[in-house]
Structure formats: C-alpha cells, structure tokens
Amino acid sequence: MWSSIFKGIEFLFVDVLFVPMDWLAKLELSNWWIANILTWIFIIICCSAFVYWLKQLRIFAANNEDEQDTTAHSFLK
C-alpha cells in the first residue's frame, strides 16, 4: 500500500509537475535569455515593489506620520 502511494507521489512530481522545469533546462542550452525570462519577470516585480515601498516610506516621513519608536514591544521599555 505504502509503495503505491510513494510511486504516485513520484509520478506526480517527476512526470507532471517538473516537466516545465525539464523543458527550461533543455532550453537553456540553446537560449539563456528565454530560459530565464521567468526569473527576469520576478526580478522586475520585486524591484518595482521595493521602489513603491520606498516612495510610501518617504510620503509617511514627510507627513510625520511614521512612529520612530526605538522599542519594538512594550515589554522592552
């Protein structure tokens, strides 16, 4: 019983879920840029989120709405 469960898990991951990763690994040998397009998309999303976060921090700092308390919790006072 247990071996059939583990073989089912193996089939799911190796033959179904990792097929796109195998395709990208083969594609990388011919064109590195296309194979890493997903990575570049995530990098662009993270960089834009970081820039947005910094802009929001500047807005709150300019309005004196941010609380610059040096203690993180009340029990540290």
Phi and psi restraints in degrees (range 20) as a CNS / XPLOR table:
assign (resid 1 and name C) (resid 2 and name N)
       (resid 2 and name CA) (resid 2 and name C) 1.0 -66.2 20.0 2
assign (resid 2 and name N) (resid 2 and name CA)
       (resid 2 and name C) (resid 3 and name N) 1.0 -34.6 20.0 2
assign (resid 2 and name C) (resid 3 and name N)
       (resid 3 and name CA) (resid 3 and name C) 1.0 -68.1 20.0 2
assign (resid 3 and name N) (resid 3 and name CA)
       (resid 3 and name C) (resid 4 and name N) 1.0 -33.8 20.0 2
assign (resid 3 and name C) (resid 4 and name N)
       (resid 4 and name CA) (resid 4 and name C) 1.0 -69.6 20.0 2
assign (resid 4 and name N) (resid 4 and name CA)
       (resid 4 and name C) (resid 5 and name N) 1.0 -33.1 20.0 2
assign (resid 4 and name C) (resid 5 and name N)
       (resid 5 and name CA) (resid 5 and name C) 1.0 -65.6 20.0 2
assign (resid 5 and name N) (resid 5 and name CA)
       (resid 5 and name C) (resid 6 and name N) 1.0 -45.0 20.0 2
assign (resid 5 and name C) (resid 6 and name N)
       (resid 6 and name CA) (resid 6 and name C) 1.0 -68.8 20.0 2
assign (resid 6 and name N) (resid 6 and name CA)
       (resid 6 and name C) (resid 7 and name N) 1.0 -34.1 20.0 2
assign (resid 6 and name C) (resid 7 and name N)
       (resid 7 and name CA) (resid 7 and name C) 1.0 -68.8 20.0 2
assign (resid 7 and name N) (resid 7 and name CA)
       (resid 7 and name C) (resid 8 and name N) 1.0 -33.5 20.0 2
assign (resid 7 and name C) (resid 8 and name N)
       (resid 8 and name CA) (resid 8 and name C) 1.0 -66.6 20.0 2
assign (resid 8 and name N) (resid 8 and name CA)
       (resid 8 and name C) (resid 9 and name N) 1.0 -41.5 20.0 2
assign (resid 8 and name C) (resid 9 and name N)
       (resid 9 and name CA) (resid 9 and name C) 1.0 -63.9 20.0 2
assign (resid 9 and name N) (resid 9 and name CA)
       (resid 9 and name C) (resid 10 and name N) 1.0 -41.8 20.0 2
assign (resid 9 and name C) (resid 10 and name N)
       (resid 10 and name CA) (resid 10 and name C) 1.0 -61.4 20.0 2
assign (resid 10 and name N) (resid 10 and name CA)
       (resid 10 and name C) (resid 11 and name N) 1.0 -44.8 20.0 2
assign (resid 10 and name C) (resid 11 and name N)
       (resid 11 and name CA) (resid 11 and name C) 1.0 -60.7 20.0 2
assign (resid 11 and name N) (resid 11 and name CA)
       (resid 11 and name C) (resid 12 and name N) 1.0 -43.3 20.0 2
assign (resid 11 and name C) (resid 12 and name N)
       (resid 12 and name CA) (resid 12 and name C) 1.0 -59.8 20.0 2
assign (resid 12 and name N) (resid 12 and name CA)
       (resid 12 and name C) (resid 13 and name N) 1.0 -48.2 20.0 2
assign (resid 12 and name C) (resid 13 and name N)
       (resid 13 and name CA) (resid 13 and name C) 1.0 -78.0 20.0 2
assign (resid 13 and name N) (resid 13 and name CA)
       (resid 13 and name C) (resid 14 and name N) 1.0 -46.6 20.0 2
assign (resid 13 and name C) (resid 14 and name N)
       (resid 14 and name CA) (resid 14 and name C) 1.0 -76.0 20.0 2
assign (resid 14 and name N) (resid 14 and name CA)
       (resid 14 and name C) (resid 15 and name N) 1.0 -45.3 20.0 2
assign (resid 14 and name C) (resid 15 and name N)
       (resid 15 and name CA) (resid 15 and name C) 1.0 -94.9 20.0 2
assign (resid 15 and name N) (resid 15 and name CA)
       (resid 15 and name C) (resid 16 and name N) 1.0 -12.6 20.0 2
assign (resid 15 and name C) (resid 16 and name N)
       (resid 16 and name CA) (resid 16 and name C) 1.0 -118.7 20.0 2
assign (resid 16 and name N) (resid 16 and name CA)
       (resid 16 and name C) (resid 17 and name N) 1.0 -60.0 20.0 2
assign (resid 16 and name C) (resid 17 and name N)
       (resid 17 and name CA) (resid 17 and name C) 1.0 -77.3 20.0 2
assign (resid 17 and name N) (resid 17 and name CA)
       (resid 17 and name C) (resid 18 and name N) 1.0 -29.7 20.0 2
assign (resid 17 and name C) (resid 18 and name N)
       (resid 18 and name CA) (resid 18 and name C) 1.0 -93.8 20.0 2
assign (resid 18 and name N) (resid 18 and name CA)
       (resid 18 and name C) (resid 19 and name N) 1.0 2.8 20.0 2
assign (resid 18 and name C) (resid 19 and name N)
       (resid 19 and name CA) (resid 19 and name C) 1.0 -60.6 20.0 2
assign (resid 19 and name N) (resid 19 and name CA)
       (resid 19 and name C) (resid 20 and name N) 1.0 -44.4 20.0 2
assign (resid 19 and name C) (resid 20 and name N)
       (resid 20 and name CA) (resid 20 and name C) 1.0 -62.0 20.0 2
assign (resid 20 and name N) (resid 20 and name CA)
       (resid 20 and name C) (resid 21 and name N) 1.0 -34.4 20.0 2
assign (resid 20 and name C) (resid 21 and name N)
       (resid 21 and name CA) (resid 21 and name C) 1.0 -68.6 20.0 2
assign (resid 21 and name N) (resid 21 and name CA)
       (resid 21 and name C) (resid 22 and name N) 1.0 -37.9 20.0 2
assign (resid 21 and name C) (resid 22 and name N)
       (resid 22 and name CA) (resid 22 and name C) 1.0 -64.2 20.0 2
assign (resid 22 and name N) (resid 22 and name CA)
       (resid 22 and name C) (resid 23 and name N) 1.0 -39.4 20.0 2
assign (resid 22 and name C) (resid 23 and name N)
       (resid 23 and name CA) (resid 23 and name C) 1.0 -64.2 20.0 2
assign (resid 23 and name N) (resid 23 and name CA)
       (resid 23 and name C) (resid 24 and name N) 1.0 -42.1 20.0 2
assign (resid 23 and name C) (resid 24 and name N)
       (resid 24 and name CA) (resid 24 and name C) 1.0 -66.2 20.0 2
assign (resid 24 and name N) (resid 24 and name CA)
       (resid 24 and name C) (resid 25 and name N) 1.0 -36.1 20.0 2
assign (resid 24 and name C) (resid 25 and name N)
       (resid 25 and name CA) (resid 25 and name C) 1.0 -65.0 20.0 2
assign (resid 25 and name N) (resid 25 and name CA)
       (resid 25 and name C) (resid 26 and name N) 1.0 -38.4 20.0 2
assign (resid 25 and name C) (resid 26 and name N)
       (resid 26 and name CA) (resid 26 and name C) 1.0 -72.3 20.0 2
assign (resid 26 and name N) (resid 26 and name CA)
       (resid 26 and name C) (resid 27 and name N) 1.0 -35.1 20.0 2
assign (resid 26 and name C) (resid 27 and name N)
       (resid 27 and name CA) (resid 27 and name C) 1.0 -68.0 20.0 2
assign (resid 27 and name N) (resid 27 and name CA)
       (resid 27 and name C) (resid 28 and name N) 1.0 -30.9 20.0 2
assign (resid 27 and name C) (resid 28 and name N)
       (resid 28 and name CA) (resid 28 and name C) 1.0 -62.5 20.0 2
assign (resid 28 and name N) (resid 28 and name CA)
       (resid 28 and name C) (resid 29 and name N) 1.0 -28.4 20.0 2
assign (resid 28 and name C) (resid 29 and name N)
       (resid 29 and name CA) (resid 29 and name C) 1.0 -68.3 20.0 2
assign (resid 29 and name N) (resid 29 and name CA)
       (resid 29 and name C) (resid 30 and name N) 1.0 -26.0 20.0 2
assign (resid 29 and name C) (resid 30 and name N)
       (resid 30 and name CA) (resid 30 and name C) 1.0 -100.5 20.0 2
assign (resid 30 and name N) (resid 30 and name CA)
       (resid 30 and name C) (resid 31 and name N) 1.0 -38.0 20.0 2
assign (resid 30 and name C) (resid 31 and name N)
       (resid 31 and name CA) (resid 31 and name C) 1.0 -146.6 20.0 2
assign (resid 31 and name N) (resid 31 and name CA)
       (resid 31 and name C) (resid 32 and name N) 1.0 106.6 20.0 2
assign (resid 31 and name C) (resid 32 and name N)
       (resid 32 and name CA) (resid 32 and name C) 1.0 -67.0 20.0 2
assign (resid 32 and name N) (resid 32 and name CA)
       (resid 32 and name C) (resid 33 and name N) 1.0 -39.1 20.0 2
assign (resid 32 and name C) (resid 33 and name N)
       (resid 33 and name CA) (resid 33 and name C) 1.0 -65.1 20.0 2
assign (resid 33 and name N) (resid 33 and name CA)
       (resid 33 and name C) (resid 34 and name N) 1.0 -44.6 20.0 2
assign (resid 33 and name C) (resid 34 and name N)
       (resid 34 and name CA) (resid 34 and name C) 1.0 -68.8 20.0 2
assign (resid 34 and name N) (resid 34 and name CA)
       (resid 34 and name C) (resid 35 and name N) 1.0 -36.8 20.0 2
assign (resid 34 and name C) (resid 35 and name N)
       (resid 35 and name CA) (resid 35 and name C) 1.0 -65.8 20.0 2
assign (resid 35 and name N) (resid 35 and name CA)
       (resid 35 and name C) (resid 36 and name N) 1.0 -28.0 20.0 2
assign (resid 35 and name C) (resid 36 and name N)
       (resid 36 and name CA) (resid 36 and name C) 1.0 -105.9 20.0 2
assign (resid 36 and name N) (resid 36 and name CA)
       (resid 36 and name C) (resid 37 and name N) 1.0 18.7 20.0 2
assign (resid 36 and name C) (resid 37 and name N)
       (resid 37 and name CA) (resid 37 and name C) 1.0 -63.6 20.0 2
assign (resid 37 and name N) (resid 37 and name CA)
       (resid 37 and name C) (resid 38 and name N) 1.0 -35.0 20.0 2
assign (resid 37 and name C) (resid 38 and name N)
       (resid 38 and name CA) (resid 38 and name C) 1.0 -64.5 20.0 2
assign (resid 38 and name N) (resid 38 and name CA)
       (resid 38 and name C) (resid 39 and name N) 1.0 -39.7 20.0 2
assign (resid 38 and name C) (resid 39 and name N)
       (resid 39 and name CA) (resid 39 and name C) 1.0 -63.3 20.0 2
assign (resid 39 and name N) (resid 39 and name CA)
       (resid 39 and name C) (resid 40 and name N) 1.0 -43.4 20.0 2
assign (resid 39 and name C) (resid 40 and name N)
       (resid 40 and name CA) (resid 40 and name C) 1.0 -64.3 20.0 2
assign (resid 40 and name N) (resid 40 and name CA)
       (resid 40 and name C) (resid 41 and name N) 1.0 -37.1 20.0 2
assign (resid 40 and name C) (resid 41 and name N)
       (resid 41 and name CA) (resid 41 and name C) 1.0 -63.2 20.0 2
assign (resid 41 and name N) (resid 41 and name CA)
       (resid 41 and name C) (resid 42 and name N) 1.0 -45.3 20.0 2
assign (resid 41 and name C) (resid 42 and name N)
       (resid 42 and name CA) (resid 42 and name C) 1.0 -64.3 20.0 2
assign (resid 42 and name N) (resid 42 and name CA)
       (resid 42 and name C) (resid 43 and name N) 1.0 -37.2 20.0 2
assign (resid 42 and name C) (resid 43 and name N)
       (resid 43 and name CA) (resid 43 and name C) 1.0 -64.5 20.0 2
assign (resid 43 and name N) (resid 43 and name CA)
       (resid 43 and name C) (resid 44 and name N) 1.0 -42.4 20.0 2
assign (resid 43 and name C) (resid 44 and name N)
       (resid 44 and name CA) (resid 44 and name C) 1.0 -64.8 20.0 2
assign (resid 44 and name N) (resid 44 and name CA)
       (resid 44 and name C) (resid 45 and name N) 1.0 -42.0 20.0 2
assign (resid 44 and name C) (resid 45 and name N)
       (resid 45 and name CA) (resid 45 and name C) 1.0 -62.7 20.0 2
assign (resid 45 and name N) (resid 45 and name CA)
       (resid 45 and name C) (resid 46 and name N) 1.0 -44.6 20.0 2
assign (resid 45 and name C) (resid 46 and name N)
       (resid 46 and name CA) (resid 46 and name C) 1.0 -65.5 20.0 2
assign (resid 46 and name N) (resid 46 and name CA)
       (resid 46 and name C) (resid 47 and name N) 1.0 -41.2 20.0 2
assign (resid 46 and name C) (resid 47 and name N)
       (resid 47 and name CA) (resid 47 and name C) 1.0 -65.4 20.0 2
assign (resid 47 and name N) (resid 47 and name CA)
       (resid 47 and name C) (resid 48 and name N) 1.0 -41.3 20.0 2
assign (resid 47 and name C) (resid 48 and name N)
       (resid 48 and name CA) (resid 48 and name C) 1.0 -68.1 20.0 2
assign (resid 48 and name N) (resid 48 and name CA)
       (resid 48 and name C) (resid 49 and name N) 1.0 -36.6 20.0 2
assign (resid 48 and name C) (resid 49 and name N)
       (resid 49 and name CA) (resid 49 and name C) 1.0 -65.7 20.0 2
assign (resid 49 and name N) (resid 49 and name CA)
       (resid 49 and name C) (resid 50 and name N) 1.0 -38.2 20.0 2
assign (resid 49 and name C) (resid 50 and name N)
       (resid 50 and name CA) (resid 50 and name C) 1.0 -66.1 20.0 2
assign (resid 50 and name N) (resid 50 and name CA)
       (resid 50 and name C) (resid 51 and name N) 1.0 -41.4 20.0 2
assign (resid 50 and name C) (resid 51 and name N)
       (resid 51 and name CA) (resid 51 and name C) 1.0 -64.5 20.0 2
assign (resid 51 and name N) (resid 51 and name CA)
       (resid 51 and name C) (resid 52 and name N) 1.0 -42.8 20.0 2
assign (resid 51 and name C) (resid 52 and name N)
       (resid 52 and name CA) (resid 52 and name C) 1.0 -61.1 20.0 2
assign (resid 52 and name N) (resid 52 and name CA)
       (resid 52 and name C) (resid 53 and name N) 1.0 -42.9 20.0 2
assign (resid 52 and name C) (resid 53 and name N)
       (resid 53 and name CA) (resid 53 and name C) 1.0 -62.8 20.0 2
assign (resid 53 and name N) (resid 53 and name CA)
       (resid 53 and name C) (resid 54 and name N) 1.0 -42.4 20.0 2
assign (resid 53 and name C) (resid 54 and name N)
       (resid 54 and name CA) (resid 54 and name C) 1.0 -65.2 20.0 2
assign (resid 54 and name N) (resid 54 and name CA)
       (resid 54 and name C) (resid 55 and name N) 1.0 -37.7 20.0 2
assign (resid 54 and name C) (resid 55 and name N)
       (resid 55 and name CA) (resid 55 and name C) 1.0 -64.2 20.0 2
assign (resid 55 and name N) (resid 55 and name CA)
       (resid 55 and name C) (resid 56 and name N) 1.0 -40.7 20.0 2
assign (resid 55 and name C) (resid 56 and name N)
       (resid 56 and name CA) (resid 56 and name C) 1.0 -66.0 20.0 2
assign (resid 56 and name N) (resid 56 and name CA)
       (resid 56 and name C) (resid 57 and name N) 1.0 -38.3 20.0 2
assign (resid 56 and name C) (resid 57 and name N)
       (resid 57 and name CA) (resid 57 and name C) 1.0 -62.8 20.0 2
assign (resid 57 and name N) (resid 57 and name CA)
       (resid 57 and name C) (resid 58 and name N) 1.0 -39.8 20.0 2
assign (resid 57 and name C) (resid 58 and name N)
       (resid 58 and name CA) (resid 58 and name C) 1.0 -65.4 20.0 2
assign (resid 58 and name N) (resid 58 and name CA)
       (resid 58 and name C) (resid 59 and name N) 1.0 -38.8 20.0 2
assign (resid 58 and name C) (resid 59 and name N)
       (resid 59 and name CA) (resid 59 and name C) 1.0 -62.7 20.0 2
assign (resid 59 and name N) (resid 59 and name CA)
       (resid 59 and name C) (resid 60 and name N) 1.0 -46.5 20.0 2
assign (resid 59 and name C) (resid 60 and name N)
       (resid 60 and name CA) (resid 60 and name C) 1.0 -67.1 20.0 2
assign (resid 60 and name N) (resid 60 and name CA)
       (resid 60 and name C) (resid 61 and name N) 1.0 -35.9 20.0 2
assign (resid 60 and name C) (resid 61 and name N)
       (resid 61 and name CA) (resid 61 and name C) 1.0 -69.0 20.0 2
assign (resid 61 and name N) (resid 61 and name CA)
       (resid 61 and name C) (resid 62 and name N) 1.0 -36.2 20.0 2
assign (resid 61 and name C) (resid 62 and name N)
       (resid 62 and name CA) (resid 62 and name C) 1.0 -69.5 20.0 2
assign (resid 62 and name N) (resid 62 and name CA)
       (resid 62 and name C) (resid 63 and name N) 1.0 -31.7 20.0 2
assign (resid 62 and name C) (resid 63 and name N)
       (resid 63 and name CA) (resid 63 and name C) 1.0 -89.9 20.0 2
assign (resid 63 and name N) (resid 63 and name CA)
       (resid 63 and name C) (resid 64 and name N) 1.0 2.3 20.0 2
assign (resid 63 and name C) (resid 64 and name N)
       (resid 64 and name CA) (resid 64 and name C) 1.0 54.7 20.0 2
assign (resid 64 and name N) (resid 64 and name CA)
       (resid 64 and name C) (resid 65 and name N) 1.0 38.4 20.0 2
assign (resid 64 and name C) (resid 65 and name N)
       (resid 65 and name CA) (resid 65 and name C) 1.0 -96.7 20.0 2
assign (resid 65 and name N) (resid 65 and name CA)
       (resid 65 and name C) (resid 66 and name N) 1.0 -11.0 20.0 2
assign (resid 65 and name C) (resid 66 and name N)
       (resid 66 and name CA) (resid 66 and name C) 1.0 -86.6 20.0 2
assign (resid 66 and name N) (resid 66 and name CA)
       (resid 66 and name C) (resid 67 and name N) 1.0 142.6 20.0 2
assign (resid 66 and name C) (resid 67 and name N)
       (resid 67 and name CA) (resid 67 and name C) 1.0 -98.0 20.0 2
assign (resid 67 and name N) (resid 67 and name CA)
       (resid 67 and name C) (resid 68 and name N) 1.0 115.8 20.0 2
assign (resid 67 and name C) (resid 68 and name N)
       (resid 68 and name CA) (resid 68 and name C) 1.0 -96.6 20.0 2
assign (resid 68 and name N) (resid 68 and name CA)
       (resid 68 and name C) (resid 69 and name N) 1.0 54.6 20.0 2
assign (resid 68 and name C) (resid 69 and name N)
       (resid 69 and name CA) (resid 69 and name C) 1.0 -80.9 20.0 2
assign (resid 69 and name N) (resid 69 and name CA)
       (resid 69 and name C) (resid 70 and name N) 1.0 133.1 20.0 2
assign (resid 69 and name C) (resid 70 and name N)
       (resid 70 and name CA) (resid 70 and name C) 1.0 -81.3 20.0 2
assign (resid 70 and name N) (resid 70 and name CA)
       (resid 70 and name C) (resid 71 and name N) 1.0 -15.9 20.0 2
assign (resid 70 and name C) (resid 71 and name N)
       (resid 71 and name CA) (resid 71 and name C) 1.0 -98.9 20.0 2
assign (resid 71 and name N) (resid 71 and name CA)
       (resid 71 and name C) (resid 72 and name N) 1.0 133.7 20.0 2
assign (resid 71 and name C) (resid 72 and name N)
       (resid 72 and name CA) (resid 72 and name C) 1.0 -80.2 20.0 2
assign (resid 72 and name N) (resid 72 and name CA)
       (resid 72 and name C) (resid 73 and name N) 1.0 -31.6 20.0 2
assign (resid 72 and name C) (resid 73 and name N)
       (resid 73 and name CA) (resid 73 and name C) 1.0 -132.9 20.0 2
assign (resid 73 and name N) (resid 73 and name CA)
       (resid 73 and name C) (resid 74 and name N) 1.0 160.3 20.0 2
assign (resid 73 and name C) (resid 74 and name N)
       (resid 74 and name CA) (resid 74 and name C) 1.0 -68.5 20.0 2
assign (resid 74 and name N) (resid 74 and name CA)
       (resid 74 and name C) (resid 75 and name N) 1.0 -26.9 20.0 2
assign (resid 74 and name C) (resid 75 and name N)
       (resid 75 and name CA) (resid 75 and name C) 1.0 -75.7 20.0 2
assign (resid 75 and name N) (resid 75 and name CA)
       (resid 75 and name C) (resid 76 and name N) 1.0 -8.1 20.0 2
assign (resid 75 and name C) (resid 76 and name N)
       (resid 76 and name CA) (resid 76 and name C) 1.0 -87.5 20.0 2
assign (resid 76 and name N) (resid 76 and name CA)
       (resid 76 and name C) (resid 77 and name N) 1.0 -6.8 20.0 2
